[in-house]
């Protein structure tokens, strides 16, 4: 996924009201940007951090800039972290269509945002006359508290646990179901579930896994010009 124009850099002043962030651009201009992330963004909101923003030319937008990435350093050198939770579905779709995710290859069709479960929409539904249906739920991962080890979730997510139960129900109906964690960090080599931050999600994951739900985790290549799925990483206990 290439950005329409290269991102612009600035320094974070503050994130507030969940969806807003004040930033001092490298030009010296102070702007308010949209923050497209509903989570806690634990460890990613320190004032003074270098951030990267996209800019829209739409005349109808209240805030032209969107916060896309932040730079962090947990001892392995500077790393880029993607905080925009609107991107993962597009990134995974591009990767599946390009044949980059071998375990999700070979399906005849791909549809996004298809209704299923308890008034939910599955991120990606793969269908094939021979292989059947495969329900793919995607989660954006950006938390890291230990060098190299990404974690999900970064706060309690009842919605995430609900999605796991719905995936398990699809397996019960004879379909395939996959939970795919997309790690938007350039410094992640493995992933674990943060059971201390959300024990309920951890329990729901164990139940879903026992029911036959599969789990995949992938890292990303990231730059101010583009984000793309990179390689599979291990999901550890």
C-alpha positions as CSV (number, residue, x, y, z in Angstrom):
1,X,0.0,0.0,0.0
2,X,1.7,3.2,-1.2
3,X,0.7,6.5,0.2
4,X,-0.7,9.0,-2.3
5,X,2.1,11.4,-1.3
6,X,5.1,10.8,1.0
7,X,4.3,11.4,4.7
8,X,5.4,14.5,6.5
9,X,7.2,14.4,9.8
10,X,6.7,16.2,13.0
11,X,6.9,16.0,16.8
12,X,4.0,14.9,18.9
13,X,2.7,17.4,21.4
14,X,-0.2,15.4,22.8
15,X,-2.9,12.9,21.9
16,X,-6.3,13.7,23.4
17,X,-10.0,12.9,23.1
18,X,-8.8,9.5,21.6
19,X,-9.2,10.7,18.0
20,X,-7.1,13.9,18.0
21,X,-3.4,14.7,18.2
22,X,-1.5,18.0,18.2
23,X,1.8,18.0,16.3
24,X,4.6,20.4,15.5
25,X,5.6,19.8,11.9
26,X,9.2,20.0,10.9
27,X,8.3,23.3,9.2
28,X,7.4,24.7,12.6
29,X,3.7,24.8,12.0
30,X,1.5,23.4,14.8
31,X,-1.5,21.4,13.5
32,X,-4.2,19.1,14.8
33,X,-4.4,15.7,13.2
34,X,-6.9,12.9,13.2
35,X,-5.8,9.9,15.3
36,X,-7.4,6.8,13.6
37,X,-7.0,4.5,16.6
38,X,-9.5,3.7,19.3
39,X,-7.1,1.8,21.5
40,X,-5.0,2.9,24.4
41,X,-1.9,3.2,22.2
42,X,0.1,2.1,25.3
43,X,3.7,3.3,24.9
44,X,3.1,5.3,21.7
45,X,1.9,8.7,22.9
46,X,5.0,10.2,24.5
47,X,5.3,14.0,23.9
48,X,8.2,14.8,21.7
49,X,8.2,11.6,19.7
50,X,8.8,11.8,16.0
51,X,5.5,11.1,14.1
52,X,4.6,10.8,10.4
53,X,1.4,12.2,9.0
54,X,-0.5,11.9,5.7
55,X,-2.3,14.9,4.3
56,X,-5.6,15.0,2.4
57,X,-6.6,17.7,-0.1
58,X,-10.3,17.1,0.5
59,X,-12.0,20.5,1.2
60,X,-14.7,18.8,3.4
61,X,-12.3,17.5,6.0
62,X,-12.0,19.3,9.3
63,X,-8.5,18.2,9.9
64,X,-6.3,17.7,6.8
65,X,-3.6,15.6,8.5
66,X,-3.9,12.0,9.7
67,X,-1.4,10.4,12.1
68,X,0.0,7.3,10.4
69,X,3.3,6.3,12.2
70,X,5.4,7.0,15.2
71,X,9.1,6.3,15.7
72,X,10.2,4.3,18.8
73,X,13.4,2.8,20.1
74,X,13.3,-0.2,22.5
75,X,17.1,-0.9,22.3
76,X,17.3,-2.3,18.8
77,X,17.6,1.1,17.1
78,X,14.8,3.4,15.8
79,X,11.7,1.6,14.5
80,X,8.5,2.7,12.7
81,X,5.1,1.8,14.2
82,X,1.9,2.1,12.3
83,X,-1.0,3.3,14.4
84,X,-3.7,3.7,11.7
85,X,-6.2,0.8,12.2
86,X,-7.9,1.5,8.9
87,X,-5.0,0.0,6.9
88,X,-4.7,-3.7,8.0
89,X,-7.7,-4.9,6.0
90,X,-6.3,-3.3,2.8
91,X,-2.8,-4.6,3.4
92,X,-3.9,-8.2,4.0
93,X,-6.2,-8.0,1.0
94,X,-3.3,-6.9,-1.2
95,X,-1.1,-9.6,0.2
96,X,-3.7,-12.4,-0.4
97,X,-4.4,-11.3,-3.9
98,X,-0.6,-11.2,-4.6
99,X,-0.3,-14.8,-3.2
100,X,2.0,-13.7,-0.3
101,X,0.1,-15.6,2.4
102,X,0.5,-19.2,1.4
103,X,-2.0,-20.5,4.0
104,X,-4.7,-18.3,2.5
105,X,-3.9,-19.0,-1.2
106,X,-6.0,-20.9,-3.7
107,X,-9.5,-19.4,-3.2
108,X,-11.5,-18.3,-6.2
109,X,-13.0,-15.2,-4.6
110,X,-12.4,-12.6,-1.9
111,X,-15.0,-10.3,-0.4
112,X,-14.6,-7.8,2.4
113,X,-17.0,-6.7,5.2
114,X,-19.5,-9.5,4.7
115,X,-22.2,-9.8,7.3
116,X,-22.0,-12.9,9.6
117,X,-22.3,-13.9,13.2
118,X,-24.0,-11.7,15.8
119,X,-24.6,-8.6,13.7
120,X,-20.9,-8.5,12.7
121,X,-19.0,-8.2,9.5
122,X,-16.1,-10.4,8.7
123,X,-13.0,-8.6,7.5
124,X,-12.4,-11.0,4.6
125,X,-14.4,-13.9,3.3
126,X,-12.6,-16.3,1.0
127,X,-14.7,-18.7,-1.1
128,X,-14.0,-21.6,-3.4
129,X,-16.1,-24.4,-4.8
130,X,-13.5,-27.0,-3.8
131,X,-12.0,-25.4,-0.6
132,X,-15.2,-24.0,0.8
133,X,-15.4,-20.8,2.9
134,X,-12.6,-19.2,5.0
135,X,-13.5,-16.4,7.4
136,X,-10.5,-14.1,8.1
137,X,-10.6,-11.6,11.0
138,X,-7.7,-9.1,11.1
139,X,-6.3,-7.3,14.1
140,X,-3.8,-4.4,14.0
141,X,-0.9,-4.9,16.5
142,X,1.4,-2.1,17.6
143,X,2.1,-2.7,21.3
144,X,5.6,-3.7,22.4
145,X,6.9,-3.7,26.0
146,X,9.8,-6.1,25.5
147,X,12.3,-5.6,22.7
148,X,11.3,-7.6,19.6
149,X,8.1,-9.0,21.2
150,X,4.8,-7.5,19.9
151,X,1.7,-7.9,22.0
152,X,-2.1,-7.8,21.5
153,X,-4.3,-6.3,22.7
154,X,-3.1,-3.1,24.3
155,X,-6.3,-2.7,26.4
156,X,-9.5,-4.7,27.1
157,X,-11.4,-5.5,23.9
158,X,-14.8,-7.1,24.4
159,X,-15.3,-6.7,20.7
160,X,-12.2,-8.7,20.0
161,X,-13.3,-11.6,22.2
162,X,-16.7,-11.5,20.5
163,X,-15.0,-11.9,17.1
164,X,-13.1,-15.0,18.4
165,X,-16.4,-16.6,19.5
166,X,-17.9,-15.9,16.1
167,X,-15.0,-17.4,14.3
168,X,-15.3,-20.5,16.5
169,X,-19.0,-20.7,15.6
170,X,-18.1,-20.7,11.9
171,X,-15.7,-23.6,12.4
172,X,-18.6,-25.4,14.2
173,X,-20.7,-24.9,11.0
174,X,-18.0,-26.7,9.0
175,X,-16.1,-23.6,7.6
176,X,-12.5,-22.6,8.1
177,X,-11.7,-19.6,10.3
178,X,-8.5,-17.6,10.7
179,X,-7.4,-14.9,13.2
180,X,-4.7,-12.9,11.5
181,X,-2.6,-10.5,13.5
182,X,-0.9,-7.8,11.4
183,X,2.1,-6.3,13.3
184,X,2.7,-2.8,12.1
185,X,6.2,-2.5,13.6
186,X,9.5,-2.8,11.9
187,X,11.2,-4.2,15.1
188,X,8.9,-7.2,15.8
189,X,10.2,-10.8,15.5
190,X,7.4,-12.6,17.4
191,X,4.0,-12.0,19.0
192,X,2.2,-13.0,22.2
193,X,-1.2,-12.2,23.6
194,X,-1.2,-9.8,26.5
195,X,-3.1,-11.9,29.0
196,X,-2.3,-9.4,31.8
197,X,-4.0,-6.5,29.9
198,X,-7.1,-8.5,28.9
199,X,-7.6,-11.9,30.5
200,X,-11.0,-12.2,28.8
201,X,-9.4,-12.0,25.4
202,X,-6.8,-14.6,26.3
203,X,-9.5,-17.0,27.5
204,X,-11.6,-16.4,24.3
205,X,-8.5,-17.1,22.2
206,X,-7.8,-20.4,23.9
207,X,-11.4,-21.5,23.5
208,X,-11.3,-20.5,19.8
209,X,-8.1,-22.3,19.2
210,X,-9.5,-25.4,20.8
211,X,-12.5,-25.1,18.6
212,X,-10.3,-25.1,15.5
213,X,-9.7,-21.4,14.8
214,X,-6.3,-20.9,13.2
215,X,-4.0,-18.0,14.1
216,X,-1.4,-16.3,11.8
217,X,0.9,-13.4,12.6
218,X,2.7,-11.2,10.0
219,X,5.1,-8.3,10.3
220,X,5.2,-5.3,8.0
221,X,7.7,-3.4,5.9
222,X,7.2,0.3,6.6
223,X,8.5,3.6,5.3
224,X,7.1,7.2,4.8
225,X,6.3,6.1,1.2
226,X,4.5,2.7,1.8
227,X,3.4,-0.1,4.1
228,X,3.4,-3.7,3.0
229,X,3.0,-7.1,4.5
230,X,6.5,-8.6,5.1
231,X,6.9,-12.1,6.6
232,X,5.2,-14.5,9.1
233,X,6.3,-14.3,12.7
234,X,5.9,-16.7,15.6
235,X,3.0,-16.5,18.0
236,X,4.5,-17.4,21.4
237,X,2.9,-18.1,24.8
